[in-house]
Amino acid sequence: MPKINGLILGAVIIRLFFATFFYHPDLRVYYFHGQFLKTGVLNIYSYLEQNRASLPNSNRFNYPPLAYLFFGSWYTVSSVIAGPGLDTWINDWSGQDVYHPQLFFYQLLLKLPYFALDLLSLSVLLTFARSHPQKKFLSAAWLFNPLTLYGIYAVGQFDLLPALLTLLAAALVVRGRLTKASLLLVIGGLLKTYPLLLLPFVLIRSKSWRESLTILLPSIALWLTVQAPFFASPGYSQSVLNSGLANRIFSAGLDLGGGIVISPFVAVYLVILAYSFFARRAKLNLIPEFFAVTILVVLLTPFHAQWLIWSLPFALILLSRSPSLWLPLTAVMASAFGLILLLPDIYVSVGLLAGLNPFLKTIPALPPLIKAQILLRSTLVVTGFIAIFKSLKYES
Amino acid sequence: MNRRLVFLTLAYLLLPLAALLALTLFAIRRIPDVSQPHQDALASIYNEKPFVQHITPRHNGFSTAIIHLKNASLTNTDPLSFILSNDVGQTLRLIQISGRNIGDPDSVRFQFDPIPDSAGKSYTITLQTPYTNFDQPKIEAGVANSGDLTYELYYRPQSRAELISSVLASLLPKLSSLQLLILLTLVFFVSYLTLSRKLHTSGV
């Protein structure tokens, strides 16, 4: 099968290239916090609050507890493989980390879990294919799309993990396993908050209030079991409950005058939920809803690059079924990428190559290009809404 | 493999490398020289107490000093002078900025015409705020426990050959890591075989 071998070869080589040679300081921040797990620290929030003054990096850990467990576990394994040099590197915040002779080895090692998550995501994605051409399309689109390479392998963000859980949840809903699906969304919500936004769409698929409760109660119990021990911890509420997502959803307000402000995200989210309840309640295919909500975050908030990964699997499934989505989805991706590259942060573009040439860090970030940002944001919002409407219409 | 995917793979590999080459050759204006990165305290600067720091750049073309300053609550709006003098006290470069341009805190960049023969020579950086009295809000400079200023010096490469040799000197040790080579090989084969099996069993 030379065709497939060629496809696999290309996919593996570009992944290795991006994972090894692209540098982003966020990866070090995550594992800097994760390193404390192997020393027995279970409550990272209070540990950081108490020791911030003496630590070489004063960043907060802004994610729910399972994210700490994820990074801490893999760091423990990595430090056994790499030896004590990894500890020295992860604790060096003098700006010299990009000169370290083992930089590429450490980057590849710390990004290894992403390879597994990437392949698992592809496996789950293929279960949604209804025909051989759809399988071929999904394989190629997943393995060669720029978002995965940029967000996961270059920037080193872990958003693929909650994205995989939401995809698995969607697959379980198709099989009618609503309780398991909602539990997976809660687990996703214990890594990043956004999968909780998808939970109501699963709940409204239940056939009665009693069934809703049997779905909801285990989910709440799971969420509380993991989160409750941290509620009283200093720094927890500031780090997690006031997360970037929650702040960004509510910070973008539409002033109606007279002191009345509405959140466009919340308003449109409720419209999608209502539509799902009244027009699609009997359908167990939640792909259009999951796509709509995850892309809505990107459309109506000042998003981070990695947030695009949340909607990627759903967008590809929809695209494999409805080729008419090509144009709006391509426009969404292009305008979102454009907005990302215009951010005044060198690590979204030039800085990613700082591992190969550390002197690139001295290139100043772009000045704000307001008109270009407005143009791209407008394109993003319009084409994003077209994609949402078309996908809901097609799948209905 | 589909031609489009071959093209895409090559684009993913070659475009970043082309960007790296272009940026290295045409966009880099300064390269890090010596630095004192530690900051343990803050030292106030006012009219009777300028801050004086002796430095010795390692390379020719010394052109920039980044100094960590703090203008608490942005209240100081007085001028601050950056004076670079040589070992006999002769002023070589003088830059004046306003307190309005200093953040809370801020890494302030003082950039000047490169000094061609700076390698190994002693210079003095003096930070002065002649119009700020002791009892006024003051600009503060980051200092280490040793009393040294927190600073980073940069130089402008004298030629492209010097620039490329500096980049290669940093890059080659990273590429020649044996552990990296072993890990790359392992991940390549495991990923290739797993993906190959997955796609075959899925009937792709």
Interface residues (C-beta under 8 A of the other chain):
Chain A: M1 P2 K3 I4 N5 G6 L7 I8 L9 G10 A11 V12 I13 I14 R15 L16 F17 F18 T20 F21 F22 A82 S94 G95 Y99 H100 P101 Q102 L103 F104 F105 L108 L109 L112 F115 L119 L122 S123 L126 H132 K135 K136 S139 A140 L143 F144 P146 L149 V350 L353 G355 L356 N357 P358 F359 L360 T362 I363
Chain B: M1 N2 L5 V6 L8 T9 Y12 L13 P16 A19 L20 L23 T24 A27 I28 R29 R30 I31 P32 S35 P37 E152 Y154 L163 S166 V167 S170 L171 P173 K174 L175 S177 Q179 L180 L183 L184 V187 F188 S191 Y192 T194 L195 S196 K198 L199 H200 S202 G203 V204
